[in-house]
Amino acid sequence: MASFMLEAWTALAPSLNQKEDWSTWLTEPSEISEQPLNVSLKHVPMMLRRRFNVLGKCAMGAISQLAIEEPNIPCIFASQHGDTTLTLSLLESIGRQEDMSPTGFSLAVHNAVSGLYSIATKNTSEITAIAAMEGTIASAIFESVGQLQCAEKVLCVIYDTPLPSVYQPYTQGNEFPYAIAMVLSRTNGEEISLSYQSPESQTVNVDTSSENELHQFLAFLLGRSNTYTCQSNGSSWTLEKTTQHVS
Amino acid sequence: MTALQNELKLMIIECLDLEDIDATEIDDADPLFVDGLGLDSIDALEIGLALQKRYGIKLDSNSDETRAHFASINALADLVKNHKSI
């Protein structure tokens, strides 16, 4: 078992800009896929801003609500699918035997959003980009806890956009773009433990869809439940709040 | 500003997602990269691709000559004019 402190967190999706919005939405889920994303990147110079698409805007929007003061905070960026819409458009251009857009190619890599973030904020610290299947949130937390062994604080960002329709029959993705940004600390915030149960010992069956992971994790962040559990490759990861403090 | 210069500006604005910039804001003689318009190396590759698609111009990405062609809108216009007249 390992533990860490959750110093601050924010979550962002179209029409869900604050914790209260998420709280309402968890109680009464409403259709949000068609709503516009309310993110302004005016603080990012225009020549850099043009490189942010929906996925990047979502991540940047959530991070900027945190008002991080440390310019060189180590970062963990986790996304299940990355910019699949952009990757698909590149594949389609290959299919048409056209030359690929160099800008599109450079922005389709999995660490593109974290790269843009580091340029925009002049952050020269280490940055990890994670792609995981089920258990994306747990993988991001696990990596963050690992990096807290040699950093006082880390920024952990979990973000995804809906998959293009051509992929939807093959996997469960999210129905709307979202980003969760958290500052994890060694010493400051709400104490949380992370524990692991190997495949032999676990008996519960947890819904592993990413939509459900997001719901459960937000309920945990909002203090509606004291634990968050997710399954990955048969084993399970559990987060548990060890103090009574509610954010 | 000639029609060709304007055409090149519109091409650059479109292929580089410079939606906040108007063609009239780009000076024909100003540097396109770093100090002037502020384009970067990925933009250079993107412009190279656009020149190839639109005018059939193929450039060597590492030559000093290419660097000179990309200096300004005027230099790009000369490149396109010379290519058309060959």
Interface residues (C-beta under 8 A of the other chain):
Chain A: M46 M47 R50 R51 D99 S101 P102 T103 S106
Chain B: L16 D17 L18 E19 D20 I21 G38 L39 D40 I42 D43 L45 E46 L49 Q52 K53
